[in-house]
Structures are given as C-alpha cells and as structure tokens.
Amino acid sequence: TARAPHVSRLVQAAGMLAAIQRLQSSGQRGDSEANHPNGGPPDQGMQAEEFLQLENPDSSFTGGPTPINGLIRSIPEEDAANPCYIPLPPEKDEDWKVLIRCGGAGEVADTREEQWARYQTKNKLSPESHPGLAEHLLERADLIITTSMDYLVKTWDVNNGFKLHQEFEGHLNFVNDAVPYHGDKILSCGDDFTVRLWQIGERDQPGELLATYWINSWPMRAVKPLPGERAVVVGMDKAVRIISLVTGLTLHKMMDHAATGPDDAYFQKEGCGNLMCVLHLRNNIIVSGADDATVRVWDADTGKQLAVQIGHCGWREDMGLGQGHKLAESYAAVQSMCHLGKDGLEFASGSYDRTVTIWDAREPEHLKVLRSWQAAENGILGIAFCDREHIIVCAGDNSFKIFNFETTELVCSVSTRGHPGNASRVDDDRILVAGGDATIRVYNWKKGKDEVNCYAHDLCLLNTAPVVLKHKDQKNWTEVPIMYQTKPYPDNQLDARRALENMRKTISDAIEYKDYNTAEALNFKK
C-alpha cells in the first residue's frame, strides 16, 4: 500500500483542507499564484509593491530556502525494495500537494514577497510573529506556568488567588522550560529528550497531552513557538533545531555552536557548545545563547547563521586572573534571554559571570552590545520582562532584583531562601518568582511586599511563563503550516528515533533492575 512517511499528518493541520481546495481550484487563485511553479504562498495575489510599502528596507525576509524536495514525491529505498509497494500517482498524492503548498517542496525558492505572505495573519502585529511587542508583553496574565525538577508542569490561576489550576503529567525527567502556544496550549521541554504539547483545560482537570516530539538523546533546555506551526528547541546536543509541530520532524538543524567559536574555537575544542536559551525575536529571526559564551542570530526559514557575538566577558580577577581558566576569566556561558518590549529590536541576556547585557538586533546581521553591567554577586539564572523600562533578574546569590535596563539602575533587591530559577510578569505591580525552595512567590514590587508565598512543587522550580488566554483568537495565528526545510528524509527523523530507543532502554533497565557494579553487567571477562 502507498504511504507518506514524512507528511502523513499534514492534512490534519488547521486550514489544510482549504489549502488543498485552493490548490486544486486554479480559477480561485490570484495571478501570482497561478503562474508560480510551486503553487504560490497562501496569501493570494501578493504584489511586490505592497510588500515594499509594508516592510522597511531592513526587513528580515530575504526569500525562502531552495526546496530539497521536488514537485513529485521521491520513493524511499525501503519502499522501492518492497514488491508490495504501490506508489500513488502524482495527481492523487494529496499529502505531497499540501507539502508543496506549505513550502516544503517545489522547483524554486520563494521570493521575499512570497515568504512574507506566509507569515500574514488577520492581526497584522500578532503575538505569533511579533512576540516582543510591548502591547503583548504588558497584557495581564490569566495563568502562570511553572516547571520543576519533579517532572511536572503546572498552571496557577491569577484571577483566583494563584490557586492551582491544572497539573500536566507526562515528562519523564526534569522539565526545563514551558511556554504558552496559541493562547490555550503549552509547549514544554525537558531532560527526557522531548518537547510536549499540552491543552489547557478547566480547573482541577488533568492536563491533556496532545503530542510528544522526540528530539535527540540529550536534555532539551529551552523551546519557543514559531510562526507556521513550528518551534525552535535547543539543548545539550549543541543544536539549534527547528521542528514542525504538525509532523514532528526536524526542518533545520544548525550545529554552528558546536563547530566554531571565539578564541580559535577554544570552547568547541573543550567540548562546549551546549545550548542554554533561545528567543524568537520577530518574524523569522531567532537568537540563541550557549556555554561557548556566544549569542547567535539565525534565520528560522533557511537555517542560516546571520551573526555571532560575545557580550559576557567572564569574572575577570574575581576568579583568579592569570590562571588560564578562560571560561571563568574571559568568557562566560549565556544562561537566559528575554524581550524588552521593543518588537525584538532589542533584547537582554544574562550570564554566569553575573552580568546582564542589552543587545541591539535591529540589523540581524550586525548584532551589537548596547550596555552591560554586573547585576548580582553570583551567576544569573534567569531574566524576565517586567515593564517598558524594567527587567527581573534571578541569581545564584539567593536574590531577585529589578533593574531599569535603560539606565542600569537597581530599583529593588529581595532575598530568597533558595536560588530563584526565573520570574514572570503578572501585571503592572506584581511578579511571580519560581523558587529554588519549591515555592511560588508573588511579589508586589511597587509596594515592596509579598502577596502569595506557598509551596508549588515537590522539588526546585526551574522556569515560569505567563499565559494570556485571549491570544487563542485565530486572527493571531497563521492558517497554513510553514514547511521550509533543509533536512531531508530520513535524516530529519534519525535523532528522534534514537531518542525514543534510548528512552525505551532506560525505562526497561529501570524496570528490570541490574546491578551495574557487577563484572557481568560491565561485560568484563576473566
């Protein structure tokens, strides 16, 4: 029987049936699509003049990648060797038509106008393509997400005294990051090699797991949603990876953090390059930070590295200048990133060297440091947006602080019982701090007092994020997936298969416990 190994779930995506109908009904297409060899982007009749009027000359859109798949599906070797395999005629291969429609196959790359059209939503400044806009970041949260070492994701009801709203159980190890997706869902990642998609439901109802995406056999540290039903995920495998949330497959895998770096790639030679954080700036531009001390800018559509820069320069003499410990003295791991309410034109990063750095990303190819200052007495674990002028800094010196990021002025400093993992803005007056002592702490920073302080998880909290439920309005989201890709089949699923196999073995070994201290278990021979 015929099968579609790498687009079989595409037709389940919102808007896909309509896309097929538009593809098959050429009379309903605009002229620009009817003449396009790939069928054209989803926004019909888009003209270059309109694009240039709407986008400034420094637009991040430069055109899509050259398609790695043709207009007709190629037959995998395992299928070609199967005498029972019957390929679908191209005219009946609806899945492949959808892949073409989504930019994953074709003859020529999308122009910048066609690339731009794929990002368009009814809300022209949607939180999907412009997550760093102040108008989105300043909205009052309805729920707060927390993650923990206890393998759980939880949500807390801001409108009901921060009582527990839901628990999401399914991760098999520490949950390192969780963020809202489409307003009523959650994306999370953890040390169990996975990214997971959850549905937010009614209070006290178990959290519904919608999908599990196996990534690689390494802990995943951070995940952020991208336009076109995609996500960027980073972790200890040293890769910046773009995945499709429709198929679960890897679209792009960028290994530059593992390959090149400062000081004649000193950190890469020492085994560094592990990814700590990632941020979606705007449209197709993302930025990552790693323990090789670099911040890097990427094009999420082509997988190209646009810029690499160092903004955190180590502890200097505080760690023993002259001892040759470059990671401590001259460079430092980039641990956390956050928006500043400037539509991704500026962002902040925090590092183990105790500093916060403010970056100018107006020109993605020319990333610049605007200012940097020491913000703590120990390594910075997390930073978060507070308001148009302030950020929250959580540090290993058992404190959280609020700074004016324009002037670097310290506004307030509050001691904590454990290392605070990170914090979230709740509203104009309040923030929620995810505590290393397993608590959530709601602090009114304008009045200088606690409003809530309670145990939230069984172990240390690692991260937190606000949820604005009204963002689920469909006008905020692209209707057709974006499937630009540079990773071919079957390479786009090899890491996921290995991750799943390794986790199965880990679970099997735990169930069938063996004493690995014995010579037999270690395969020693006398």
JOFEN-V233884 format. One record per residue. D_CENTER is the distance of its C-alpha to the mean C-alpha in Angstrom with 1 decimal. Layout:
((D_CENTER) (D_CENTER))
This chain:
((36.9) (34.3) (30.6) (27.3) (25.2) (22.0) (22.1) (23.9) (21.5) (21.0) (24.0) (22.6) (20.0) (21.0) (23.4) (23.9) (27.6) (28.2) (26.6) (29.0) (31.9) (31.2) (31.0) (34.3) (36.1) (36.5) (38.8) (36.0) (34.0) (34.3) (36.1) (33.1) (31.5) (34.8) (35.3) (31.9) (32.0) (28.7) (29.5) (27.5) (24.4) (24.4) (25.7) (29.4) (31.8) (29.4) (31.5) (30.7) (32.8) (30.7) (27.4) (29.0) (30.3) (26.9) (24.9) (26.1) (27.1) (24.0) (21.7) (18.6) (19.7) (21.9) (22.0) (20.2) (20.5) (23.8) (23.6) (24.0) (25.5) (28.8) (30.3) (31.7) (30.0) (31.0) (32.4) (30.8) (33.3) (33.4) (34.2) (36.8) (38.5) (38.7) (42.1) (41.0) (38.0) (38.8) (36.3) (35.8) (37.5) (35.1) (36.4) (35.5) (32.0) (30.1) (26.8) (27.1) (28.1) (24.9) (22.9) (25.0) (24.4) (20.6) (20.9) (20.5) (24.2) (27.2) (29.6) (28.2) (25.0) (24.1) (25.6) (23.6) (25.3) (24.1) (20.6) (20.7) (22.3) (19.5) (17.3) (20.2) (20.3) (23.3) (21.9) (21.8) (19.5) (17.2) (14.1) (12.2) (13.2) (14.1) (11.9) (13.7) (17.2) (19.5) (20.8) (17.6) (16.9) (20.6) (21.0) (22.3) (20.1) (21.6) (19.7) (17.9) (15.5) (16.2) (15.3) (17.9) (19.6) (21.7) (19.1) (18.8) (16.6) (18.8) (19.2) (22.0) (24.1) (24.5) (27.5) (29.2) (29.5) (26.1) (27.4) (25.3) (24.1) (22.6) (21.6) (19.1) (20.5) (19.4) (17.4) (19.8) (18.8) (17.1) (14.0) (11.9) (9.2) (9.4) (8.6) (10.8) (10.6) (13.7) (15.5) (17.0) (14.3) (11.8) (8.7) (9.3) (9.3) (12.3) (15.1) (16.4) (14.4) (12.6) (9.8) (11.9) (12.5) (15.2) (17.7) (18.8) (22.6) (25.8) (26.6) (27.7) (26.6) (24.6) (20.9) (20.6) (18.4) (17.7) (16.0) (15.1) (13.2) (14.6) (12.7) (15.1) (17.8) (15.9) (14.1) (10.3) (9.4) (5.9) (3.0) (2.2) (5.3) (7.3) (11.1) (13.3) (11.8) (9.0) (5.3) (3.8) (4.6) (7.2) (10.4) (14.1) (14.8) (14.2) (12.1) (9.2) (8.8) (8.4) (9.6) (11.7) (11.7) (15.4) (16.6) (14.1) (14.9) (13.2) (13.7) (13.2) (13.2) (13.7) (15.9) (17.1) (16.2) (18.5) (21.1) (22.0) (22.1) (24.5) (28.1) (28.7) (25.5) (26.9) (23.7) (23.0) (26.6) (26.2) (23.3) (20.4) (17.2) (15.0) (11.5) (11.2) (8.4) (5.9) (6.4) (6.9) (10.7) (12.5) (13.3) (12.3) (11.7) (8.7) (9.7) (9.5) (12.0) (14.0) (17.3) (19.1) (19.2) (17.5) (15.0) (14.1) (13.4) (12.4) (13.4) (10.8) (14.0) (16.2) (14.2) (16.4) (16.2) (17.6) (18.4) (18.5) (20.0) (21.1) (21.3) (22.0) (25.5) (26.2) (28.8) (31.7) (35.1) (33.7) (32.7) (35.9) (36.1) (37.8) (36.8) (34.6) (31.3) (29.1) (25.8) (27.5) (29.9) (28.3) (24.6) (21.9) (18.5) (15.7) (14.4) (12.5) (11.5) (12.2) (13.5) (17.3) (18.0) (18.9) (16.6) (14.5) (17.9) (17.8) (15.3) (16.1) (15.4) (17.2) (18.8) (21.1) (23.9) (24.1) (23.1) (20.9) (20.4) (20.1) (18.9) (20.2) (17.9) (20.3) (21.0) (17.9) (20.4) (22.1) (19.8) (22.2) (22.6) (24.3) (25.3) (24.7) (26.4) (26.9) (25.5) (26.5) (28.9) (26.4) (22.9) (20.2) (17.8) (15.7) (16.0) (15.5) (16.8) (20.4) (22.1) (23.0) (24.6) (23.2) (20.4) (20.4) (20.5) (20.6) (22.4) (24.2) (27.6) (27.3) (26.7) (24.4) (25.3) (24.9) (25.4) (26.3) (23.8) (26.3) (29.3) (27.7) (30.1) (29.6) (30.1) (30.1) (29.6) (29.6) (30.2) (28.5) (29.8) (26.9) (23.9) (21.6) (18.0) (16.5) (17.6) (17.0) (19.2) (21.4) (23.8) (25.9) (27.7) (25.6) (22.6) (21.5) (21.2) (19.7) (22.6) (23.2) (26.4) (24.7) (25.3) (23.7) (25.5) (25.8) (27.4) (29.1) (28.8) (31.4) (34.0) (33.0) (33.2) (31.3) (31.2) (29.6) (29.3) (29.0) (27.8) (24.6) (23.8) (25.9) (24.1) (22.1) (19.2) (16.0) (13.7) (14.2) (12.9) (15.3) (15.7) (18.0) (19.5) (21.1) (17.9) (18.4) (21.1) (20.7) (21.6) (18.1) (16.5) (17.2) (19.8) (19.4) (16.4) (15.6) (16.4) (16.8) (16.8) (18.3) (18.2) (21.4) (22.6) (23.2) (21.0) (17.9) (18.6) (20.4) (17.8) (17.1) (20.8) (21.4) (18.9) (20.6) (24.0) (23.4) (22.3) (25.4) (27.5) (26.3) (27.1) (30.4) (31.3) (30.7) (32.9) (35.5) (35.7) (37.2) (38.5) (36.8) (39.4) (42.1) (43.3) (43.0) (39.3) (38.8) (40.9) (43.5) (46.8) (50.1))
